[in-house]
């Protein structure tokens, strides 16, 4: 019988194996079709994502020849309702174009539609994808010698998409602006020439640049590409000097400009000068932490530029800026400009400097051979700046004049050093040196020429020509400053009224006209009341001034404006980005009941975030936030916290202990030294409230009551009363008396008080309480240190 069963099972197994051998395996095409059908028919987002990932593996990484057959089907999923599906499809299309550049013709038409998507995550992902696709598209179009209608439509769509992306610089979302800034960086690098001195990052050696585009191309016009490059860097320079830019966008702009300067040494001087202006004119709305972060990043990026072998001729200028940012002499020597490999044999510094200058001049000649963008207006501005700087520099070396400037500026200084200034101030180690004086003169000359004053502006009659440019470039900033000044004056009037009411001395000095020289010397003014920085009085430099220097090779904004009528797509000027202010949407006057209600609602929302804080590994920070709010504001918040802890005593005992210890350190005066508590009122209320809640809620055998008592930093008299009540309960007597025993043994300084309470229970009228107390007392009597105390009570 057993043999028969074995034969039957063996026959069945052989039959299944033969059937599986006869069934053919599905081909890659059939698998892709099945997966795409599954994505089309399914409503489960996770299943769609899994199927699309499998499709990507089969098509992109296993058999790229399937792209032509299924690319349109994959593109159709861009209309899916799930943003995760859209982002995965965008990633698929990016990899497809990198694998086969010809697919760019089918992919590009869908990008403008995705840039208008309502989901910001999709918009960010498509901009990041476009940064790669744009380089692929230019490279592909440049390889076409005879352009047909399809290639012409492709380039028109790319140009439209490019303009649409640049307009997102004005987006209200900070993240979208960040990706748009990175796109401007890609645009400039693709539309400018590499030189022998360019530092090319690993993996970008094959990226497109202007010298790889053949002259006379039927579609790609080199002059038009240069204009786009000038527009992109002008926008970056405009953002860096904008007073309303956010700290995140500013840091991205700094990184992008550094990348441009490293890969296009012709823009090195322009970037250095923009960093000098930024260092002297940080946005006034930044917090101390933001200012510190920006300065730290600016220092690191300047050190990177300082190490570039083309920075030899700008060494003094960069080193002075780095010294102002807090760089040490060791850092300056460590990051000193490195010679390129081909001239490392030159040992003397003079030979190295000459070689670098000659190489930079050669790079300039190569670039200017095709790009002559330095207009007569730019030359006049550069000459005016140089003349003004040469006129100012001897004056700054005169101690009497410098002393007069300082004395005039002292009238506007506050009585106490503002914390915002103290946190970011770094001593200038090179103060008074020729390099530092030269840099200061150059900064003053830039700002004076921008306002049409100074020797250079007078000699070259730039006052009138710069007037209209200044009005156009500073309209947004002027409006921002006027709004800020109106708000500041209102605040000062309110402060003066308050000070007069309190009988204190108020600031009544009228605002005097701001001296031009003292304004230019500072990075902004400080109000005498709170040390808050006012925005700089001088407007930002026009783009024509920001793109100056011998190595400049880009068109200016003015040139673009004069030629923009000939272009199909005109890129509008960036709009003013209005900084978010909480005070604009906050109700300043509320009754006590409303305030109390909002406080309770806000603290309860923090209570309910306990699970999220555990997942995000921020539980400790959440507990600290809750405890600080409760101990600082108290009142109904203490009741709310006590109720929250009672709802789940075992899970929230750590929160209860943290609260208890915070009340204790406040009572001891460790935190608030100016107003220490000595009566332990709040600590006693907190401890007794928690003990009473534990007594009412816990099971008789639960030792959580004992845990809280043993870990409490101090046992008050009211807490001892609750402990006695706990011991007198026959259901809890074992836990209560056991807790008293632990207190006697673990706290010798107060053991007499706890022992006296235990001895009183030995004569209790309840037999179980009396029995437990006598048993613990006999056990304690074996300890020599406790025998005298017990014998005193029982002579």
PyMOL commands that set and color helices and strands:
alter all, ss='L'
color gray80, all
select helices_A, chain A and resi 2-22+28-41+45-62+64-79+83-99+101-108+111-114+120-142+149-170+174-190+210-212+222-240+247-263+265-280+288-306+309-324+329-334+341-343+349-368+376-396+399-410+419-424+434-450+455-459+462-473+475-502+516-521+543-546+557-566+582-584+592-607+610-615+619-633+636-647+653-667+673-675+681-697+704-711+717-728+733-746+748-761+767-781+784-793
alter helices_A, ss='H'
color red, helices_A
deselect
rebuild
show_as cartoon
